[in-house]
């Protein structure tokens, strides 16, 4: 799973040649609109509140459920720290301006006051990280499917509102999902295995 999303991310990074950039802006022009519907505006605006609400809710739930689940709280914190570090790190590493900055008059931003760099999309990485967290935790299709549908709407809204290129959103999704699975893997490898070994002694 992690290898798959790393592959998507690498494809997005190396898509910054002339052909890739032309494809990126051409596709964005087809999706972007000067008058986005409230649905897409609300989708973008939901990314941070829902992420905070879900993560906070899981931490409260795990704290009060039992002593064993209480140990999951550092994992929840780690998931968000890792996705934020990767997202912000690649923003400054790639140093890609927003599409409406590079193509004024071609792209119509809903909010041109956003000063953060473009690649990858932070809204998208957080949304997909939240969806992946719920998927890893509950393994229920009726939780996973709506979570990923919501995350996809957040990602698409970033294009509709002219805030990001398609590859920004693709990379954001890969970072979000990959971070969740990476932290889950590290948690099992470093902490859960140690607990099992200590019990067997």
PETAMO-V880372 format. One record per run of one state. SS is the DSSP state (alpha for helix, beta for strand, coil for the rest). FROM is the first residue (numbers start at 1). TO is the last residue. If there is no record, write none. Layout:
ss & from & to
SS & FROM & TO
SS & FROM & TO
This chain:
ss & from & to
coil & 1 & 1
alpha & 2 & 13
coil & 14 & 17
alpha & 18 & 31
coil & 32 & 37
alpha & 38 & 65
coil & 66 & 66
alpha & 67 & 70
coil & 71 & 72
alpha & 73 & 94
coil & 95 & 98
alpha & 99 & 102
coil & 103 & 103
beta & 104 & 104
coil & 105 & 106
beta & 107 & 107
coil & 108 & 121
alpha & 122 & 138
coil & 139 & 140
alpha & 141 & 160
coil & 161 & 165
alpha & 166 & 200
coil & 201 & 201
